[in-house]
Amino acid sequence: MKGTRRKLVVLGLGALGLAGALTLAAFVAPSRTAAAAATYVPTDDAQVIARVPVRDAGELAARQALAGSPDRVELAVELARADIRRYRAESDPRYLGRAQATLARWWDLAEPPADVLLVRATIRQSLHDFTGARGDLDRLVALRPEDPQAHLTRAVVATVSGDYARARESCTAAGRLLGMLVAASCDAPLDGIAGNAEAAYTRLSSTLAQSRRSARELRGWALTALAELAIMRDQTNAAMLHLRAALALDEEDTYARNLLADVLLATHHAGEASTLLEGRETVDSHLVRLAIAEHTTRGPREAKTVRAMRERIAAAALRGDRVHLREEAMFALVVEADAPRALKLARDNWNVQKELADARLLAETAVAADDFEAAAPVIAWAKKTGVRDAWLDRSLTQLGVPR
């Protein structure tokens, strides 16, 4: 589903681009009912508890250099970016904390260096501090109006916040700097939300066909955007083709893999979803979908994956964060069969971010909980935007809302 927004696209600019994301809140988390997992004490000193990535010599040298010269902002920014990349690859919010700690010298400055503004905004966006992220990005655009990454990231924050006019402005600016494929890919979800999915699909398909020499990451982004538009139009076969093409370009594309798993689950191909996600349980958003797929098929890994997901949720509750509220709601709805709790999580999620995936989730959980009033915010949002989405429309129809 994801976060928040859309996946992050790294455009080879040494910085951070269009985000989506699965994110974490910087403020008070909603109440949770997940019980804390009991503390585990190993009985054997040789027992492996967890495997952590080995830091390469370059990173160790860079951290030693920063310790010796703590004012080297360019070094701190590069190390923070490395931790953000790890967060996205491993779905582990502790890397966000490390990135923030690396920038501690500049974190609270009203006007830090421009590169710090971009990384701080990215971290804040990942922490659901959209107001703080927007402020940083506005300042950055004023300082560096030709910075495409600033415009792309601001487009994400504006979209998640429901400020579609500002998102459109940022997409236009990024497209002017980076070309028509960026413009079409950035505009596509906005066009879809505005009820123009078919025209957006035609435009983006044509633009992608004319952009065969574009960077692999950019083509992957365009393919996932096409898949999203196809889903809106209830063309799930086309969506799956686009997503498999995106994974052929980059098999580590977490967003494309999650979206493909969602389509497979929605079209009653849970066994294929299990195969797609097998061996990728370290990423929370993959694990929850694998647990759902195994639960649906009563697969051999059901008990293990369900237990692991419950432990992840309990750990998040202990930390007081709200990582993956979408995923927690999905798990509560499908695996726990707890519609009221799923609805509570979906409402908390909607209060933070308002993407199409969040609207679908709130409507679906409202149907499951037989609570028409809970869907009122999404009904109002759908009327205001003019969105037409096959998955959302089915839920709204069940709620008695004509579509």
N, C-alpha and C positions, 0 to 999 in steps of 0.2 A: 504494500500500500504506500508510506513512507511519507515518509515523511515529510512531511512538511514540504513538506514540501517536496519537489522533483529532485532527481539525483544531481549531485554536484558534477559539473563538467570541468575538467582541467584542460585548458586550451593551450597548454604549452607556453604559458606566459610567466611561469615561475610563481604564480599566485593561485588564488582560489576563485572559481567561477560559479556557475548556476547551481544552486544547492537544492537539495530536497531533503531531504531528508528526514531521517529518523533522529529525533532531537530530545533534548533534556531541558527542564525548566530551571530558571535561575531564581525563582521565587518559591513560595510555599507550595508544597505538593498537596494534591487532594488527599482526602482520607482514604486509607486502604485497609482492607480486611485480611490481606495475606499475612499468614503467620510467619514469624521469623524462623529461619532454619536453625536447628540446634547447632551449637559450636562443635566442630569436628576436631578431635585431637588424635593425630596419628600415633600408632603404637610402635612403629618401626621407623628409626631415623633414616632408613634408606628409601622409604616410600615416597613416590613422586606425588605431590599435591597438585601442582599446576606447572605448565610449561609456559615460559615467557620468552618473547623474541630476544635473540641475542643482539646486542647493540654492536654495530660495526665499529671498526677502529676510527673511521672518520667522524662518527658522531661523538665517540668518547673524546677524541681530540678537540672537537668543537666545543664540547661542554667544559673541558678543562681550560680552553682558551677564554671562554666566556667568564669562567670563575676568576681567571686572572685579570680580565679586562671587562668588568661588568657593564661598562657603558657602550659596548659594541652592539649597537642596536641591530645592525644587519645580520649579525650572527644569531642574536636572540630570535629575530623574526624567522630565520631559516629553520632553527630548531623547533620553534612553535609550529611552523607549517608541517614539519615532519610528524609531529605528534597528532595534528589534526588529520593527516592522511592515515595514520594508524587507527585513529578513532573511527574513521569511515570504513576502513578495511575490516576492523575487528568488532565494531559495534560496542566498544568499551569506553564509557564516558570518562574513565579515569585519565585517559589521554588528554581530554579537554582540560582537566585540572592541571595536568603537567604543562600544557601549553600556556595556560594562564599564569602559572607560577614562573615560567621562563620569562614572561613579559612583565613580571611584578614591578620592575623598576619604572615602567611607563604606564602601567595599567590604569591608574587613577588620574592621570594627567588629563586636563580638559582639552589640550591640543598636543597630543603626542605626534611623533613623526608619521608621515603619510602611510608608510608600510605597516606600522603598528595599527593605525586606524583600520586598515583593511582586515588584518588578522583578528583584531579585537572585535570588529563587527561580525566576522565569520563565527567566532566563538560565541558571541552574544546571540547570534541567530540560532546557533545550535543549542543554546541554553533557553531558547524561547523568550529571550529578552529582546523582543522585536523593536520596542521603543528605543532602547539603547543602541541597537544595531542600526536602526534608521538614522539616528543622530550622527553616528560615526560615518555612515555612508554619505549623508548629505554634506558633511564637512569635507570628506574625501573628494567628492565630485567637484566641490568648489575649488579645492586645491589642485586637483588633477582631472579636469573635465575630459581629457582624452584617455582616461584609464578605463578600458572596456570591462575589466573585472569588477570595478566599483559599480558600473551600471548593471552588470548581470546580477551581482549579489543584491543590489537594491531592488531589482525586478523581483527576485525571489521573496524578499522581505515584504514588499508591497503586495504581492499576490497572496501570500499566506495571511496577511492582515486584511485582505479584502479591498485594498486600495488599487483597483484595476486600472484607473486612469494613470496613476503614477507608474505602475508596472509597465504599462504600454509606452510611456515616455522613456523609461529606462531601456526597454527592448529596442526602441527606435534608435536611441543613442548607441547602444552596443552594436546593432546591425550596421549603423553608419561606419563604425570603426572596424568591424570584423567581417562584414559581408552579408550577402543575402541569405545564406543558410542559417547563420546565427539569428538574423531578424525573423526568418520564418519559423525556426524552432522555438524561439523565445515567445513569439506571438501566438503560436498554435494553441497552447492551453487557455490563453486569454480569449481567443476566438471561440474555442469550445465552450467555455463558461458563458460566453455571450449568446450562445445558441447557434453558432455558425460552424459546427464541427465539420460538416460536409465540405464547405468551401475551404476551410483551413486544411483539411486532408488533401484536397486536390492541389492546393498551392504548395504545401510542403512536399508532397510526392514529386511534383514537377521540379521544385528547387533542388531536392536531393539528387534527382536524376541528372541535373546539370552540374552537380558539385562532386563528381567522382574523385577528384584529386584533393578534396578537403581532408583534414586530419581525421584519423580513425576515431578519436574521442568525439569529435564533432558529428561525424556520421552516426556514431552510436547514439548520441543524444537525439538526433533527428529521428532515428528509427524508433526509439522509445516514445517520442512525442507522437509519431504516427500510430504506434500501438495504442496509446491512450485515446486518440481520436477514433480509432477503429472500435475500441471498446464502447465508447460513447454511442456509436452508431450500431451497436450490437453485432459487429462483425468480428467475432472472436477468432475465427480461423485466420483472418488477415492479421489480427493483433499477434497471434502466436508466431506467424511467419516473420513479422517485423522483430519480435523479441528474440527469436532464435538467430536472426541475422545479427542483431546487436551483440548477442553472446558469442557469436562466431568472431566478431571483431575484438571482443574483450570478455573472456570467460569469467573474469573477476568483477564484472559489472553487477554489483549487488542489487541495484534498483531494477534492472531488466530481469534478473533472476527472480526477484520477489514478485514482480508484476506477472511474469509468466506463470509462476506458481499459483498466483491468485486466479488467473484465467483458467488454469487447469482444474483448480478446486471448484470454481464456479460452474464449470462445464462437466462436472462429474468424472474427472480424470485424476482422482486423488493418488492412484498408484504411480502415475507418471510424475506427479508433483513430488512424491517421496523420492523417486529416482533422481529427479532434478536437484534436490536439496541434500542428498546423501553425502555425508562427510563434511558438511559445512555448518555443523551445529555450533561452532564457536561464535558465530554471528547471531545475535538475539533474534533479528527479524527473519533469518532463515530457520532458526530453531522453532519458533512458534508455528511457522507454516508446516514444517516437518511434523511437529506434534499433532497439528490438526489433520494432516494427511494420514498419518499413522492411526490416529483415533478413528478417522472416517472409514478406513479400510480394515480396522482391527489388525494392523500390521505387526510384525514381530518386534518392532522397536517402539511400540506404543508406550509401554510402561516406562521405558528409559527416557524417552523424549518428553513425555508429560511430566515426569518427576523433575527432569532438568529444567523445564520451563517454570515449574512452580518454584524451584529454588532461585531462579533468576528474578522472578517477581518478588519473592521474599527479600532477596538481597537489595533490590531497588527500594523496597519499602523501608528497610533499615537505613539506607542512605538518605532517605527523604527526598529522592528525586522522582521525576516522572518520565523516565525513559520509556519510549514506545507505548504511549497510552493506546494508540490504535491497536497495537499487537495484543496488549493485555485485554482489551475489550473483545477482540476476536477470540482469544483463548477462553475468556469467561463465557462467551456466547456459545461456542461450538463444543469445546471440550468439557467445560464445567457445567454446561447447560444452566447457567445462572444468568437469565435474561435481565433481572433487575440490576445486578452488579455490572453487567456489560453495558447497560444503558447509562448507569452512573459514570462509568469510565468514558463512554462515548460523549456524554455531555461535558465532562471536564475537558476532554480533548477539544471539543468544538469551541469551548470558551477561550482556548488558547490559539487555535489555528483553524482556518476556514477554507481548506482546499476541497476539491470535489470528493476525494477519498474520505474526508472527514464528514462531509454531508451524507454520503452513501452509508457510512457506518452509523451515524446517529439515526437515520431513517430506518435502517435495518434492525437496529436494536430496539427502536420504538415499536416496530411491528412485532418483534419477538416478545416484548414486554406488554403488548396490547395497551400502549400508552400514547394516544394520539397527541395529547398536549405536549409531550416531550419533544415531538417532531416539529413543533411550531417554528422554532428558529430556522430550521432548514426549509420548511415550506415557504417562509417569508423570503429567505435568501434565493430560493429557486424562482419565485415570482419576480423578484427584483432584477435578477441577472438575466432571466430568460433562458437559462440553461436547459438543454434537452439531453438527457443521458439515460441510456437504456436501463442500466442497473438501478439508478436512483428512481427513475420513473416507475419501475416495478414496485418498489417499496412504497412510494407515494400513492400509487393506485390501491395498494392493499390498505393504506390508511384512509382511503376514501377521497383522496385528492385527485380531481380529474386532470389528466395529462393529454 
